[in-house]
Amino acid sequence: MPLEGQVAVRRLWGCLVLCAAAVAALLVADSHDSAAADRNEATHSYGAHTRQTLDAYWNAAGEEMDGKQPGIVILHGGHWYRDTGWATWSRTFADAGYAVFDVDYRLNFDAPWPAQRTDALSALDWIRDHATDFDLDTNRLVLLGSSSGGQIATTVATLGSGAFRVDGVVALSPVNSPYRAWQDGNAATATDRQRRLRDNAAILARCSPDAADNDTSAHPGCQDTWKDMTAKSRASGGDDAPMYLLHSAGDFVPVQHSLELEAAEETDHNMPANGVTVETVTGSSHGGALLDEPEVADRVLSWIAERTY
């Protein structure tokens, strides 16, 4: 073929490729815009404090759900001292058929423990009281907590009859034992993130867990506070909500946090063997970033679906 013809063919082929890409992009954008147009999003207050708010994401439940859908309540991480965004995953879960509630709570400099667990419980009560506004079936409700939010979630699961409060808890890199985080943060090999977690756990408790560091007259309930912050201290077996706990192999919140809770539930309190599921994935992702690892989000949604559908 003459050179001029080859150039013309290449130009035509390039145009076809660009046109196909443009059409594909428009189709994706239309699909996204359609989902966004159908999805409802709103912010509500569940308490008087400025941080006692939640962002709700939901699509109207169809007739196949009898007008109601299950719910996911998210508790963000951030070492108890800052918020972390969950809007993207909230929208993903909402478009998968859930009413989703991304809950903010008082941080450690706002109020000491157990204010954060109290806020989670208050948010759950508010959500139940307003269930009809979100086409929500309150009998199908799961907590999802990340890092420090995972600690709050597992302490909700083990407080009283947690199984009657929620149908399950998913926790990503949960700090189930702030005392272990304190110990890890004091090790000579501790990373900056481990030291930051240690320091913020102490702010949360308003005291150090080491008796030698405390004025017992100033902190008479210090040891009780650290015990209450640790999920395994309230483990009771079958009365607790089932839990799916995930860490990465290189997580700065190691899997021992969840293995200790699993042992307390299943060995010490005879919880059924599938009551607590602990998994470790490769890599060093932490908290919400675990959902970006291969198949993790699918496994999480599958575990939630088994308990809500």
LUMRO-212590 format. One record per residue (C-alpha): residue number from 1; residue in one letter; x, y, z. Coordinates in steps of 0.2 Angstrom, whole numbers, plus 5000, padded with zeros to 4 digits. Layout:
<sites>
 seq type    u    v    w
 NUM    A    X    Y    Z
...
</sites>
This chain:
<sites>
 seq type    u    v    w
   1    M 5000 5000 5000
   2    P 5007 5017 4996
   3    L 5013 5028 5011
   4    E 4999 5040 5009
   5    G 4986 5026 5010
   6    Q 4995 5018 5026
   7    V 4994 5036 5034
   8    A 4975 5037 5030
   9    V 4972 5020 5037
  10    R 4981 5024 5053
  11    R 4971 5040 5055
  12    L 4955 5031 5052
  13    W 4959 5018 5065
  14    G 4965 5031 5077
  15    C 4948 5040 5075
  16    L 4938 5024 5078
  17    V 4948 5020 5094
  18    L 4945 5037 5101
  19    C 4927 5037 5096
  20    A 4925 5020 5104
  21    A 4933 5026 5120
  22    A 4922 5042 5120
  23    V 4906 5031 5119
  24    A 4912 5019 5133
  25    A 4916 5034 5144
  26    L 4899 5041 5140
  27    L 4890 5025 5144
  28    V 4900 5024 5161
  29    A 4896 5042 5165
  30    D 4877 5039 5161
  31    S 4877 5023 5172
  32    H 4885 5033 5186
  33    D 4874 5048 5184
  34    S 4859 5036 5184
  35    A 4864 5028 5200
  36    A 4868 5045 5208
  37    A 4851 5052 5203
  38    D 4842 5037 5211
  39    R 4852 5037 5227
  40    N 4846 5048 5242
  41    E 4859 5057 5253
  42    A 4856 5067 5268
  43    T 4865 5072 5284
  44    H 4856 5071 5301
  45    S 4860 5075 5319
  46    Y 4857 5061 5332
  47    G 4863 5071 5347
  48    A 4866 5089 5352
  49    H 4885 5089 5350
  50    T 4892 5095 5334
  51    R 4900 5079 5330
  52    Q 4884 5068 5334
  53    T 4879 5067 5315
  54    L 4877 5054 5302
  55    D 4877 5054 5283
  56    A 4863 5043 5276
  57    Y 4864 5035 5259
  58    W 4850 5024 5252
  59    N 4840 5020 5237
  60    A 4821 5017 5238
  61    A 4818 4998 5242
  62    G 4809 4989 5228
  63    E 4794 4978 5229
  64    E 4805 4963 5229
  65    M 4811 4969 5247
  66    D 4793 4972 5253
  67    G 4798 4990 5254
  68    K 4812 4987 5266
  69    Q 4831 4984 5265
  70    P 4845 4979 5277
  71    G 4856 4992 5284
  72    I 4875 4995 5286
  73    V 4881 5007 5300
  74    I 4899 5013 5298
  75    L 4910 5019 5312
  76    H 4926 5027 5304
  77    G 4944 5026 5310
  78    G 4957 5039 5314
  79    H 4965 5034 5330
  80    W 4950 5041 5340
  81    Y 4956 5059 5336
  82    R 4951 5062 5318
  83    D 4938 5058 5305
  84    T 4941 5048 5290
  85    G 4929 5049 5274
  86    W 4918 5034 5270
  87    A 4907 5043 5256
  88    T 4914 5032 5242
  89    W 4911 5015 5250
  90    S 4894 5021 5258
  91    R 4888 5025 5240
  92    T 4895 5008 5234
  93    F 4886 4999 5248
  94    A 4870 5009 5245
  95    D 4870 5004 5227
  96    A 4872 4986 5232
  97    G 4855 4986 5241
  98    Y 4858 4993 5258
  99    A 4853 5008 5268
 100    V 4870 5015 5274
 101    F 4874 5027 5289
 102    D 4891 5034 5290
 103    V 4892 5039 5309
 104    D 4902 5053 5316
 105    Y 4905 5052 5335
 106    R 4914 5062 5348
 107    L 4933 5061 5347
 108    N 4945 5058 5361
 109    F 4948 5076 5364
 110    D 4929 5080 5365
 111    A 4925 5067 5378
 112    P 4934 5052 5386
 113    W 4928 5034 5384
 114    P 4915 5027 5384
 115    A 4907 5042 5375
 116    Q 4912 5035 5359
 117    R 4902 5019 5362
 118    T 4888 5029 5369
 119    D 4887 5039 5353
 120    A 4887 5023 5342
 121    L 4872 5016 5353
 122    S 4863 5033 5352
 123    A 4866 5033 5333
 124    L 4858 5015 5332
 125    D 4843 5021 5342
 126    W 4841 5036 5331
 127    I 4842 5025 5315
 128    R 4829 5013 5322
 129    D 4817 5027 5327
 130    H 4818 5034 5309
 131    A 4819 5018 5299
 132    T 4804 5022 5288
 133    D 4813 5037 5281
 134    F 4826 5026 5274
 135    D 4815 5010 5269
 136    L 4826 5001 5282
 137    D 4822 4984 5290
 138    T 4829 4986 5308
 139    N 4829 4968 5310
 140    R 4843 4967 5297
 141    L 4857 4978 5303
 142    V 4876 4976 5303
 143    L 4890 4987 5310
 144    L 4906 4990 5300
 145    G 4920 4998 5309
 146    S 4937 5003 5304
 147    S 4953 5003 5315
 148    S 4947 5013 5331
 149    G 4930 5013 5324
 150    G 4932 4994 5324
 151    Q 4936 4995 5342
 152    I 4920 5004 5345
 153    A 4910 4991 5335
 154    T 4917 4976 5344
 155    T 4913 4984 5361
 156    V 4895 4987 5355
 157    A 4895 4968 5349
 158    T 4900 4963 5367
 159    L 4890 4975 5377
 160    G 4876 4966 5386
 161    S 4866 4956 5373
 162    G 4875 4963 5357
 163    A 4867 4949 5346
 164    F 4850 4957 5350
 165    R 4856 4974 5345
 166    V 4864 4971 5328
 167    D 4865 4955 5317
 168    G 4884 4956 5315
 169    V 4900 4966 5316
 170    V 4913 4968 5302
 171    A 4929 4976 5309
 172    L 4944 4981 5298
 173    S 4960 4981 5308
 174    P 4950 4984 5324
 175    V 4960 4990 5339
 176    N 4951 4977 5350
 177    S 4964 4979 5364
 178    P 4969 4997 5367
 179    Y 4981 4990 5380
 180    R 4990 4979 5368
 181    A 4991 4995 5357
 182    W 4999 5004 5372
 183    Q 5011 4990 5374
 184    D 5016 4989 5355
 185    G 5018 5008 5355
 186    N 5030 5007 5369
 187    A 5041 4994 5361
 188    A 5058 4999 5355
 189    T 5053 4994 5337
 190    A 5037 5004 5337
 191    T 5032 5014 5321
 192    D 5026 5032 5321
 193    R 5008 5025 5319
 194    Q 5009 5013 5333
 195    R 5016 5027 5345
 196    R 5002 5039 5339
 197    L 4989 5025 5342
 198    R 4997 5023 5360
 199    D 4996 5041 5364
 200    N 4978 5043 5358
 201    A 4972 5028 5367
 202    A 4979 5036 5383
 203    I 4970 5052 5379
 204    L 4954 5042 5376
 205    A 4956 5034 5393
 206    R 4962 5050 5401
 207    C 4976 5040 5410
 208    S 4990 5028 5407
 209    P 4987 5009 5409
 210    D 5003 5007 5420
 211    A 4999 5010 5438
 212    A 5016 5017 5441
 213    D 5012 5032 5429
 214    N 4996 5036 5438
 215    D 4990 5046 5453
 216    T 4977 5035 5458
 217    S 4968 5049 5467
 218    A 4967 5058 5451
 219    H 4962 5043 5441
 220    P 4953 5031 5453
 221    G 4944 5021 5439
 222    C 4959 5021 5427
 223    Q 4961 5002 5426
 224    D 4942 4999 5424
 225    T 4942 5011 5410
 226    W 4956 5002 5400
 227    K 4947 4985 5404
 228    D 4931 4992 5397
 229    M 4939 4998 5381
 230    T 4945 4981 5378
 231    A 4932 4970 5369
 232    K 4937 4953 5376
 233    S 4934 4959 5393
 234    R 4915 4959 5390
 235    A 4915 4943 5379
 236    S 4900 4932 5384
 237    G 4898 4920 5370
 238    G 4881 4917 5362
 239    D 4874 4933 5368
 240    D 4887 4943 5358
 241    A 4884 4948 5340
 242    P 4894 4937 5327
 243    M 4910 4946 5321
 244    Y 4920 4946 5305
 245    L 4937 4953 5309
 246    L 4951 4957 5296
 247    H 4969 4962 5297
 248    S 4983 4962 5284
 249    A 4999 4952 5287
 250    G 5009 4969 5289
 251    D 4995 4978 5298
 252    F 5002 4990 5312
 253    V 4987 4984 5322
 254    P 4991 4965 5321
 255    V 4979 4951 5320
 256    Q 4983 4946 5338
 257    H 4970 4960 5343
 258    S 4956 4949 5335
 259    L 4963 4932 5339
 260    E 4963 4936 5358
 261    L 4944 4941 5356
 262    E 4940 4926 5346
 263    A 4948 4915 5360
 264    A 4939 4924 5373
 265    E 4922 4921 5364
 266    E 4925 4903 5358
 267    T 4936 4896 5371
 268    D 4931 4905 5387
 269    H 4913 4907 5384
 270    N 4908 4893 5372
 271    M 4902 4905 5357
 272    P 4899 4894 5342
 273    A 4914 4891 5331
 274    N 4908 4902 5317
 275    G 4903 4916 5330
 276    V 4920 4925 5327
 277    T 4929 4924 5310
 278    V 4946 4931 5309
 279    E 4956 4933 5293
 280    T 4973 4939 5288
 281    V 4976 4946 5270
 282    T 4992 4949 5262
 283    G 5001 4966 5262
 284    S 5001 4980 5275
 285    S 4984 4988 5271
 286    H 4975 4995 5286
 287    G 4957 4999 5290
 288    G 4946 5004 5275
 289    A 4961 5001 5263
 290    L 4958 4983 5266
 291    L 4943 4984 5255
 292    D 4954 4989 5240
 293    E 4963 4972 5242
 294    P 4958 4958 5229
 295    E 4941 4950 5234
 296    V 4941 4958 5251
 297    A 4926 4969 5248
 298    D 4916 4954 5240
 299    R 4920 4943 5255
 300    V 4914 4957 5267
 301    L 4898 4960 5257
 302    S 4895 4941 5256
 303    W 4897 4939 5275
 304    I 4885 4954 5278
 305    A 4872 4947 5265
 306    E 4872 4930 5274
 307    R 4866 4939 5290
 308    T 4854 4951 5282
 309    Y 4846 4942 5267
</sites>
